[in-house]
Amino acid sequence: MAGAVDIARQEWRDGYRQVEARAGDRQLYRRVLAQVDAIVEELRRRVGQTFTLAELADAYAGADRWARDVVGERAPFPGWVRTVSDAEAAAFHVYQRGATDYEP
């Protein structure tokens, strides 16, 4: 399981970097951050406040099924589909800091 968690964490880190790389375009950056926020909010509901990195990685494995719906309902903008996968990974990157076994 440790390998799967490490791979997921790398994907989360990469997605977060992709989101941050959009900071030069302020409007797009704000919109993508709204996507991240919507997914984090849903993670709170689905995963809860007490979780491990392995539990979060399990949630990530199925997130494609619900993340698009969440963003489409709560944070859509023209062309939002192109950024949702980065926003999804970035949301998990941010949320992992609350894991009981989190280490940077």
DRENTI-245014 format. One record per residue: residue in three letters; x, y, z of N, C-alpha, C in turn. Coordinates in steps of 0.05 Angstrom, whole numbers, plus 32768, in hexadecimal, padded with zeros to 4 digits. Layout:
+------+------+------+------+------+------+------+------+------+------+
| resn |   nx |   ny |   nz |  cax |  cay |  caz |   cx |   cy |   cz |
+------+------+------+------+------+------+------+------+------+------+
|  ALA |    X |    Y |    Z |    X |    Y |    Z |    X |    Y |    Z |
...
+------+------+------+------+------+------+------+------+------+------+
//
This chain:
+------+------+------+------+------+------+------+------+------+------+
| resn |   nx |   ny |   nz |  cax |  cay |  caz |   cx |   cy |   cz |
+------+------+------+------+------+------+------+------+------+------+
|  MET | 8011 | 7FE8 | 8000 | 8000 | 8000 | 8000 | 8011 | 8019 | 8000 |
|  ALA | 8029 | 8018 | 800C | 803A | 802F | 800E | 8041 | 8039 | 7FF2 |
|  GLY | 8046 | 8027 | 7FDF | 804C | 802F | 7FC4 | 8035 | 803E | 7FB7 |
|  ALA | 801D | 8035 | 7FBB | 8005 | 8042 | 7FB0 | 8002 | 805E | 7FBC |
|  VAL | 8007 | 8060 | 7FD5 | 8005 | 807A | 7FE2 | 801A | 808D | 7FD7 |
|  ASP | 8032 | 8083 | 7FD4 | 8048 | 8094 | 7FC9 | 8041 | 809E | 7FAD |
|  ILE | 8037 | 808C | 7F9D | 8030 | 8093 | 7F81 | 8019 | 80A8 | 7F82 |
|  ALA | 8005 | 80A4 | 7F92 | 7FEF | 80B7 | 7F94 | 7FF9 | 80D2 | 7F9E |
|  ARG | 800B | 80D2 | 7FB2 | 8015 | 80EB | 7FBC | 8025 | 80FA | 7FA7 |
|  GLN | 8033 | 80EC | 7F96 | 8042 | 80F9 | 7F80 | 802E | 8105 | 7F6C |
|  GLU | 8019 | 80F7 | 7F66 | 8005 | 8102 | 7F54 | 7FF8 | 811B | 7F60 |
|  TRP | 7FF3 | 811A | 7F7A | 7FE7 | 8131 | 7F88 | 7FFA | 8149 | 7F87 |
|  ARG | 8014 | 8144 | 7F8B | 8028 | 8159 | 7F8B | 8029 | 8165 | 7F6F |
|  ASP | 8029 | 8154 | 7F5A | 802A | 815D | 7F3F | 8012 | 816E | 7F38 |
|  GLY | 7FFA | 8166 | 7F40 | 7FE2 | 8175 | 7F3B | 7FE3 | 8190 | 7F49 |
|  TYR | 7FED | 8190 | 7F61 | 7FEF | 81AA | 7F70 | 8002 | 81BD | 7F61 |
|  ARG | 8018 | 81B2 | 7F57 | 802B | 81C3 | 7F48 | 801E | 81CE | 7F2F |
|  GLN | 800E | 81BE | 7F22 | 8000 | 81C7 | 7F0A | 7FED | 81DD | 7F10 |
|  VAL | 7FDF | 81DB | 7F26 | 7FCD | 81F0 | 7F2F | 7FDC | 820A | 7F34 |
|  GLU | 7FF2 | 8207 | 7F43 | 8002 | 821E | 7F4A | 800F | 822B | 7F32 |
|  ALA | 8015 | 821B | 7F1D | 8020 | 8226 | 7F05 | 800D | 8238 | 7EF6 |
|  ARG | 7FF4 | 8237 | 7EFD | 7FDF | 8248 | 7EF0 | 7FDD | 8263 | 7EFE |
|  ALA | 7FEC | 8268 | 7F13 | 7FEA | 8280 | 7F22 | 7FEE | 829A | 7F12 |
|  GLY | 7FFD | 8297 | 7EFC | 8001 | 82AF | 7EEA | 7FE8 | 82B9 | 7EDD |
|  ASP | 7FD5 | 82A8 | 7ED9 | 7FBB | 82AF | 7ECE | 7FA7 | 82B0 | 7EE5 |
|  ARG | 7FA4 | 82C8 | 7EF1 | 7F95 | 82CB | 7F0A | 7F79 | 82C0 | 7F08 |
|  GLN | 7F6B | 82C6 | 7EF3 | 7F4F | 82BD | 7EF0 | 7F4E | 829F | 7EEF |
|  LEU | 7F5E | 8292 | 7EDF | 7F5E | 8275 | 7EDD | 7F67 | 8269 | 7EF8 |
|  TYR | 7F7B | 8274 | 7F04 | 7F84 | 826A | 7F1E | 7F6E | 826B | 7F33 |
|  ARG | 7F60 | 8281 | 7F35 | 7F4A | 8282 | 7F48 | 7F34 | 826D | 7F42 |
|  ARG | 7F2F | 8269 | 7F29 | 7F1B | 8255 | 7F21 | 7F24 | 8239 | 7F28 |
|  VAL | 7F3D | 8233 | 7F23 | 7F47 | 8218 | 7F2A | 7F48 | 8214 | 7F48 |
|  LEU | 7F4F | 8229 | 7F57 | 7F4F | 8227 | 7F74 | 7F32 | 8222 | 7F7E |
|  ALA | 7F1E | 822D | 7F71 | 7F03 | 8228 | 7F78 | 7EFC | 820A | 7F74 |
|  GLN | 7F07 | 81FE | 7F5F | 7F04 | 81E2 | 7F5A | 7F11 | 81D2 | 7F71 |
|  VAL | 7F29 | 81DA | 7F78 | 7F38 | 81CC | 7F8E | 7F27 | 81CE | 7FA8 |
|  ASP | 7F1D | 81E5 | 7FAE | 7F0C | 81E9 | 7FC6 | 7EF4 | 81D7 | 7FC6 |
|  ALA | 7EE6 | 81D5 | 7FAF | 7ECF | 81C4 | 7FAD | 7ED5 | 81A7 | 7FB2 |
|  ILE | 7EEC | 819E | 7FA7 | 7EF4 | 8182 | 7FAB | 7EFC | 817E | 7FC8 |
|  VAL | 7F0A | 8191 | 7FD4 | 7F12 | 818E | 7FF1 | 7EF9 | 818C | 8002 |
|  GLU | 7EE5 | 819D | 7FFC | 7ECC | 819C | 800B | 7EBF | 8180 | 8009 |
|  GLU | 7EC0 | 8175 | 7FF2 | 7EB5 | 815A | 7FEE | 7EC5 | 8145 | 7FFC |
|  LEU | 7EE0 | 8149 | 7FFC | 7EF1 | 8136 | 800B | 7EEA | 8136 | 8029 |
|  ARG | 7EE4 | 814D | 8034 | 7EDC | 814F | 8050 | 7EC4 | 813D | 8055 |
|  ARG | 7EB1 | 813E | 8042 | 7E99 | 812F | 8045 | 7E9E | 8111 | 8041 |
|  ARG | 7EAE | 810A | 802D | 7EB2 | 80EE | 8027 | 7EC7 | 80E0 | 8038 |
|  VAL | 7EDC | 80ED | 803F | 7EF2 | 80E1 | 804E | 7EF0 | 80E7 | 806C |
|  GLY | 7EE7 | 80FF | 8072 | 7EE5 | 8107 | 808E | 7EFE | 8116 | 8097 |
|  GLN | 7EFE | 811B | 80B1 | 7F14 | 812A | 80BD | 7F2B | 8118 | 80C7 |
|  THR | 7F25 | 80FF | 80CD | 7F39 | 80ED | 80D7 | 7F3E | 80D7 | 80C2 |
|  PHE | 7F56 | 80D6 | 80B6 | 7F5C | 80C3 | 80A1 | 7F7A | 80C0 | 809F |
|  THR | 7F82 | 80AA | 8092 | 7F9E | 80A5 | 808C | 7FA4 | 80AB | 806F |
|  LEU | 7FBD | 80AC | 8068 | 7FC4 | 80B0 | 804C | 7FBB | 8099 | 803A |
|  ALA | 7FBB | 8081 | 8045 | 7FB2 | 806A | 8036 | 7F94 | 806D | 8030 |
|  GLU | 7F84 | 8076 | 8044 | 7F68 | 807A | 8040 | 7F63 | 8090 | 802B |
|  LEU | 7F73 | 80A4 | 802C | 7F70 | 80BA | 8019 | 7F77 | 80B0 | 7FFD |
|  ALA | 7F8C | 80A0 | 7FFB | 7F94 | 8095 | 7FE1 | 7F7E | 8083 | 7FD6 |
|  ASP | 7F70 | 8074 | 7FE7 | 7F59 | 8064 | 7FDE | 7F43 | 8076 | 7FD3 |
|  ALA | 7F3E | 808C | 7FE0 | 7F2A | 809F | 7FD7 | 7F32 | 80AB | 7FBC |
|  TYR | 7F4C | 80B0 | 7FB9 | 7F56 | 80BB | 7FA0 | 7F52 | 80A8 | 7F88 |
|  ALA | 7F54 | 808E | 7F8E | 7F51 | 807A | 7F79 | 7F35 | 807C | 7F6C |
|  GLY | 7F21 | 8084 | 7F7B | 7F06 | 8086 | 7F6F | 7EFD | 80A3 | 7F6B |
|  ALA | 7F0F | 80B6 | 7F6E | 7F06 | 80D2 | 7F6D | 7EFE | 80DB | 7F52 |
|  ASP | 7F09 | 80CF | 7F3D | 7F01 | 80D8 | 7F22 | 7EE3 | 80D5 | 7F1E |
|  ARG | 7ED7 | 80C2 | 7F2B | 7EBA | 80BE | 7F28 | 7EA9 | 80D5 | 7F33 |
|  TRP | 7EB3 | 80E1 | 7F49 | 7EA2 | 80F6 | 7F55 | 7EAE | 8112 | 7F53 |
|  ALA | 7EC7 | 8116 | 7F4E | 7ED3 | 8130 | 7F4E | 7EC8 | 8142 | 7F37 |
|  ARG | 7EC5 | 8136 | 7F1F | 7EBA | 8146 | 7F09 | 7E9D | 814F | 7F0F |
|  ASP | 7E8E | 813E | 7F1C | 7E72 | 8146 | 7F23 | 7E73 | 815D | 7F37 |
|  VAL | 7E84 | 815B | 7F4B | 7E86 | 8170 | 7F60 | 7E8E | 818A | 7F53 |
|  VAL | 7EA3 | 818A | 7F43 | 7EAC | 81A3 | 7F36 | 7E97 | 81AD | 7F23 |
|  GLY | 7E8A | 819C | 7F14 | 7E76 | 81A4 | 7F01 | 7E5E | 81B2 | 7F0F |
|  GLU | 7E58 | 81A9 | 7F27 | 7E42 | 81B5 | 7F37 | 7E4A | 81CE | 7F46 |
|  ARG | 7E63 | 81CE | 7F51 | 7E6A | 81E4 | 7F64 | 7E7E | 81F8 | 7F59 |
|  ALA | 7E8E | 81F1 | 7F45 | 7EA3 | 8204 | 7F3C | 7EA8 | 8202 | 7F1E |
|  PRO | 7E93 | 8201 | 7F0D | 7E98 | 8200 | 7EF1 | 7E9F | 821C | 7EE5 |
|  PHE | 7EAE | 821B | 7ED0 | 7EB3 | 8234 | 7EC0 | 7EB9 | 822A | 7EA4 |
|  PRO | 7EB9 | 823B | 7E90 | 7EBE | 8232 | 7E75 | 7ED9 | 8224 | 7E73 |
|  GLY | 7ED9 | 820C | 7E6A | 7EF1 | 81FC | 7E67 | 7EFA | 81EE | 7E81 |
|  TRP | 7EE9 | 81ED | 7E95 | 7EF1 | 81E1 | 7EAF | 7EFA | 81C4 | 7EAD |
|  VAL | 7EF1 | 81B6 | 7E9A | 7EF8 | 8199 | 7E98 | 7F16 | 8196 | 7E94 |
|  ARG | 7F23 | 81A9 | 7E88 | 7F40 | 81A7 | 7E83 | 7F50 | 81A9 | 7E9C |
|  THR | 7F45 | 81B4 | 7EB1 | 7F55 | 81B9 | 7ECA | 7F4C | 81A7 | 7EE1 |
|  VAL | 7F37 | 8198 | 7EDE | 7F2C | 818A | 7EF5 | 7F3F | 8174 | 7F00 |
|  SER | 7F4E | 8167 | 7EEF | 7F60 | 8152 | 7EF9 | 7F76 | 815E | 7F0A |
|  ASP | 7F81 | 8175 | 7F02 | 7F95 | 8182 | 7F12 | 7F89 | 818C | 7F2C |
|  ALA | 7F71 | 8196 | 7F2B | 7F64 | 81A0 | 7F43 | 7F5E | 8189 | 7F56 |
|  GLU | 7F57 | 8172 | 7F4B | 7F52 | 815A | 7F5B | 7F6B | 8152 | 7F6A |
|  ALA | 7F81 | 814F | 7F5C | 7F9A | 8147 | 7F68 | 7FA3 | 815C | 7F7D |
|  ALA | 7FA0 | 8176 | 7F76 | 7FA8 | 818B | 7F89 | 7F98 | 818A | 7FA2 |
|  ALA | 7F7E | 8184 | 7FA0 | 7F6D | 8183 | 7FB7 | 7F76 | 816C | 7FCA |
|  PHE | 7F7D | 8156 | 7FBE | 7F87 | 8140 | 7FCF | 7FA2 | 8147 | 7FDB |
|  HIS | 7FB3 | 8156 | 7FCC | 7FCC | 815F | 7FD7 | 7FC8 | 8170 | 7FF0 |
|  VAL | 7FB5 | 8183 | 7FEE | 7FAF | 8194 | 8004 | 7FA3 | 8185 | 801C |
|  TYR | 7F91 | 8173 | 8015 | 7F82 | 8165 | 802A | 7F93 | 8150 | 8039 |
|  GLN | 7FA8 | 8146 | 802C | 7FB9 | 8132 | 8039 | 7FC6 | 813C | 8052 |
|  ARG | 7FC9 | 8156 | 8055 | 7FD6 | 8162 | 806C | 7FC7 | 815C | 8086 |
|  GLY | 7FAD | 8155 | 8083 | 7F9D | 814E | 809B | 7F9E | 8131 | 80A2 |
|  ALA | 7FAD | 8121 | 8093 | 7FAF | 8104 | 8099 | 7FBD | 80FF | 80B4 |
|  THR | 7FB5 | 80EB | 80C2 | 7FC1 | 80E5 | 80DC | 7FDE | 80DC | 80D9 |
|  ASP | 7FE5 | 80D2 | 80C2 | 8001 | 80C9 | 80BD | 8010 | 80DA | 80A9 |
|  TYR | 8007 | 80F3 | 80A6 | 8013 | 8105 | 8092 | 8030 | 810C | 809A |
|  GLU | 8041 | 810A | 8087 | 805D | 8114 | 8089 | 8063 | 8122 | 806F |
|  PRO | 806E | 813A | 8070 | 8075 | 8148 | 8057 | 808A | 8139 | 8046 |
+------+------+------+------+------+------+------+------+------+------+
//
